[in-house]
Amino acid sequence: MIAPISLGTWPTPLEAAPRLAAQLGLAELWFKRDDLSGLGGGGNKIRKLRYTCAQALAEGATTVITSGAPQSNHARLTAAAAARLGLASVLVLAGSPPQGRRGNLLLDGLAGAEIVWAEDRPLAEVVAVEAERRPAYVIPFGGTSPASVQGYVDCGRELRAQLPDIDGVEVVVALGSGGTMAGLVRELGAERVIGVDVGAVPDPRATVAGLLVGEVEPDALRIDGSQVGAGYRTLTDAARVALETTARMEGVFLDPTYTGRAMAALLTGSFPRGDRVVFLHSGGLPGLFGHPEL
């Protein structure tokens, strides 16, 4: 495996959340603050980009291409990583251009990304067309690949160092493209990691298991599917409550798509858990400003 590049600030903090813990009836609750990972507004995708961008540079790429939803945190951080490394970036985004630029879209433009709207075409089809137009390295949806899973193996090792008595602690994480959960499972074990599905992929269990072929049985994965709601791009009522509760109890801001749903699952008790929990804060704050309905 190619050695990762730095990109962010490591290790990210592990912060106690005693007021929220008391409300939830937990003995201990911590936030693993991957939203404070430095580059481009922070977020979990930086750990993956350390590996995918290292591969792009090793192959001599001058342009990187990736895809996502209009408010994609991965797209924003890919643009920021490309800017830091002196690469051009092309972001293929689902749908049509909105009225005005908000949230992540504004930051994509500031970082100099070229944005291509897929309109009614499949994202993968448009990415393939764009990759034929110029020499480019294609970073998959969500930055997730078998190689980039190592980014969250690294995070699991940080947690071991920050919580020497980590046995008996469970880690709650939003499950989007699967790489974040997969890396944590590889390092910490399937019994200790709970993924909250946000509706980004059709079969999250198969997606995570596919990144860990031969390492874990799909049925051993702990996946909560209670928070998908009307779909990935929608703001659920439970997520809205989770955003408000977390901000008012701990002064920590979540995002409406990923961490909001994961915290909603924790607040509603939709999965069985112990009384010592780490909540993986995967970032996404700019996405708040792409949801005017908030």
N, C-alpha and C positions, 0 to 999 in steps of 0.2 A: 504493500500500500504506500502511495505517495505521502510524504510527511505533510501535515496540514499547515496552512499559513495562519498567522495570528488573528488579524481582523478585529477582534473584540478585546474586552478587558476581563481577565479570568483570575481567580474564580469569581463568579457572581455571588452576591451576598445571600446569606440564609438568615431571615429575620423572623423572630417570634411574633405571633399575632394573638396575644392573650385575651383581648376583649372578645374577638370573634370566636376564639376557642371556648370561652365560657358560655357564649350564646349557643354554641353547637353541642355543648356537653362533652367537649374533648379535654383530655388531660393536657395535651400540647398540640399546637398548630404552628407551623412555620410556612413562610413564603420563600420559595427558592426564586430569587429575583433575576430571572433571565431577561426580564424587560430592561434591566440595567446593564446590558452587555456591551453598551458603547456605541458601536457603529450605527449610523443612520436612524437613530431613534430607538435602537435596541430591539431584542426579540430572539426567539428560539432559532430562527432560520440562520442566524450568524454561525452557530455551531456547525450546521450542515454546510454552509458556504465555505467554511475553512477547508473542507475536503473537496467540494466540487470546483471551487475556484483554483485550488492547487492543481487539480487535474487539467483544467482549462489552460493554465499557464504552462504546464509541462508539455501540452500538445501544441504550444505556440499560438494559441487563439488570440485574436485581437478584438473579438466581439463575442458576447454571450447572449443567448436568447432563452427566455423562459416564459411561462404562461400562468394565468390565474384569473381570479375574479376581479372586478373593477377596483375593489378596496383590498387587494391582496397585499398582506404584509411581506410575503416572500418576494413578490415583484419589487416592492419598495427597497427591501434590503439587498436584492440582487443589483439593483441600480446603484445603490450606495457602495457596495463592494466593488463593482466595476469601476466606479469613479475613483475610488481609492487606489485601485490597481492599474489605472490608466487604460482600461478597456472600454469599448463601446458597449451599450446594452440595448436590447430590443425586448420589449414587453408585449406579449400577445395577450390581450384581455378579452374576457367574454362580453358579448353584447355590443351595444352601440355607445358612442360618446354621450355622456350626460350633459345636462345644462350646467356649465361651470365646473371648475375643478375643486374638489374638497378632499380632505383627509389624505390618504395615501397617494391619490392621484396628483395632488399638488406637490408632494415630495418627490414623486417619480419625475416630474418635470424639472424640479429644481436640480436634481441629480443628473439631468441631461439625457434621460432615457428616451428612446424612440418608442412611441406607443402605437401599436397596430390593433385595431378593433376587429374582433372575429365576426361581428354582426351575427348572422344566423349559421355560420359554419362551425364545425367542431374545432376546438382549440388545437388538437394534435395535427389536424390537416393544415391549419394556418401556420403553425410552427414549422412544419415540414417545408412549406412553400418559402417562408422567410429564410430558413436555413440553406435553401438552394440558391438564394439570391446573393449570398456572400459567404466567405469562409467564417464559420462560427461554431462555438461550442454550445450545445443545447443542454441546459440544466432542467431536469424534469419538474413536473408540477409539484409545488410544495418543497422543492429542493431535495426530495426524498429519493434515495437510491441505496442499494446495498452498501456502497462505500460511505455515504454520508450518515448512515445509521451510527457510525463510530462517534459522531459528534455528541450523541446522547449517552454513549458508553462513557465518554469523558465526563459528562455531567454526573452520571451515577457515581463515578470515582470521586468527584468533588464532594458529593453528598456523604460518602463514606468518611472522608477526611473531616467534614464539618460536623457530622453526627457520629462520633465513634461508637455510640450505642444504637446504631441504626436498626438492629434486629428488633422486629416488632413494630417498626414504623412503616406506614403505607404512603405511597406517592400517588397523588391524584393529578392527572394531566389531561388536557383537551386532546382528542384524537381527530386529526384532520387527514393528512396524507399518510400518516402512520409511522414516519421515521422517528419522531420524538419518543413515542411509546416504545417502539421496537428497541431503540438503544438502551432505554432504562430497563426494559425487561432483560436484555442480554446481560447487563451488569448486575442488576439487583434481584432478578428472578420474577417469574410471572405472577407468583402469589403476592408480591409486594406492590405491584403497579396496577392502578385502576385507570383505564382510559375512558373518557366521556366522549362519545361519538357526537360530532357536530354536523354530520350529514354531508361531508365533503366528498366521500367515496361511496359507491353503492354497497360494498361488502367490507366493512372495516376489519372484521375478524380475519378474513382471507388476506386482506392487504397487509396487516401486521405480520401474520404468520408467513406470508410470502417473502418478507424481508428477513425472516429468521428460519429459513428452511433447515430442517433437521435439528433445530435447537429447542423448539417448544411445540407441543401439540396445540392446534387452534383452540380446542375446547378448554385448554388450561388458561387462556387469556381472560382477564377480568375486564369486560367491556360493558359499559352502561349505555343503553340506547334511549333513555327516557327524555333527552333534551333536544332532539332534532327539530321538533315542532314542524312548521310548514316548510322547512328547508334551510339550507346553508346560508342563504343571503337574507333571511328574515330575522327580525328582532323578536324573540319570544318574550312573553310576559315574565316568565321565570328568570330569564337572563337580565331583564330590566331591574327586577327586585334584587338580584345578586349584585349588580353594579352599584345600586344605591346602598345596600347593606354593607358591602365591603368598604366603600368610600367613607361611610359615616361611622363605621366601627373602627377602622384601621388607617384611614387616610390613604388607601391604596386604590388606584383606578384600574379597572379591568376593561377588556374590550368586549363588544357585543356579540362577536361570533364564536370565539374560542374560550377564553378564560371566563367570560360571563356564563356560558353554558356549563362549563366544568364546575364553577362555584355554585350554580343553581342546583346541580346534582348533589353537591355536598350539603347545601342548605336544606334541601327537601328530604335528605336521607333516602335517596332512591337506590342506594346500593348498601350492602352490609359492610361495615368497617369497624376497625378498632378505635382506640382513643388517642392515638398519636399519629398525626398526619402531616406530611409535607405537601403543600399545594404548589405545583410548578407554574409560576407566572411566566407565560410564554410571550408576553408583550402585546403589541397591537393597539397601543393607545391612539395612534392617528386615525384608526378606523372609527373611533367614536365620532369624529368630525365628518365622517362620510354618511352618518345616519341622522339626518335632520329631524326625524320623528322622535328622537330622544329629547 
